[in-house]
Amino acid sequence: MGIGEWFKERWVDISRPKKGGGFEPCGRGEAKKRAYPKCVPASKAASMSTAEKKSAVTRKRKEVRWAKSIRSPVRVATFSKLARAKKPRA
């Protein structure tokens, strides 16, 4: 996948589910009012289990708390190392 295809994908924030299903688009308007988003492509979000989504958001929130003290951007893997080790290869 090239960078052009990456930008064309629809990115969603898995920490903000909609009431009718699906997720809010990625990003945040008011920086001081909301937590940092955990963004993934919509296709990836659809294939993740509820536990995987919760785990990814929890790890992001934990890193954000630590990174605020050093004022650096926060990037967290979508799947934990333990989860990746357990998944069978296709």
Residue pairs with C-beta under 8 A, 6 or more apart in sequence:
9 41
9 42
9 43
10 25
10 41
10 42
11 25
11 26
11 39
11 40
11 41
11 42
12 22
12 23
12 24
12 25
12 26
12 39
12 40
12 41
12 42
12 45
13 23
13 24
13 25
13 26
13 27
13 28
13 37
13 38
13 39
14 23
14 38
14 39
14 40
14 45
14 48
14 53
14 56
14 57
15 35
15 37
15 38
15 57
15 60
16 23
16 24
16 37
17 23
17 24
18 24
22 42
23 42
23 45
26 37
26 39
27 37
27 39
28 34
28 36
28 37
35 61
35 64
36 60
36 61
36 64
36 74
38 56
38 57
38 60
38 76
40 48
40 56
40 78
44 78
45 53
48 56
48 78
52 78
52 79
52 83
55 80
55 83
56 76
56 78
56 79
56 80
59 76
59 77
59 80
60 74
60 76
63 74
63 76
64 74
67 73
67 74
77 84
79 87
